[in-house]
Amino acid sequence: MGRLIKNNYTNIALLKELMTTPPMTAQQHAEIMRKRIAHRRMVEEAKELKTASEDVFEGH
């Protein structure tokens, strides 16, 4: 069990707030998705650089 269990109660909102909040626009959704993708790419590139640097040190 290497993963932590996510606490589902950290963001508690009133049902009325959830039901009366307008849905996000397509532009808002697109911006959120662009940020997620950029972050994921940054993490993947960092992992690749780390493994590449480890390979360099193991070769010597």
N, C-alpha and C positions, 0 to 999 in steps of 0.2 A: 504494500500500500504506500507507494512513494508519493502519490498525489494527495494533496490536502482536500478534505471534504469542504465544499463550498457552503457557507452559511446562507440559507435562503431568507433569513430574517434581517439581514443588514440594511436593506432598502425597503422599509415598510412605508407604504403610502395608503392613505385612506381610499376606500373604494370610490367614494364620491369624486375625489381628485382624479383618479384614473379614468372614470367614466365621463368626466366633463372636460378633460384636457383634449384639445384638438389633435388629430393625428399629425405626424410630421409630414412635411412636404417632400416631394421627390428630390428637391435640391438638398434639403437637410440630410436625407438618407444617403444621397450620393456623396456628400461631404464626409459623413461618418465612415462610409465604406472606403473612400479614398484614404482616410487617415489610418484605418485598420490595415489596409493593404500595404501602405508605406511602412507602417511599424513592423508588420510581419516580414517584409523584404529586408528591413534593417536588421532584424534579429537573425534572419537566415544568412545574410551576408556576414554578420559577426561570427556566427557559428562556422561558416566556411573558412573565414580568415583564421579562426582559432585552430581548426583542424589542419589547415595548411601550414601554420607555423609549428604545430606539434610534429607534423611530418618532416619538416626541415630539420628539427632538432633530433629526431630519431634517426635520421639518415647519417648523421655525423658521429 
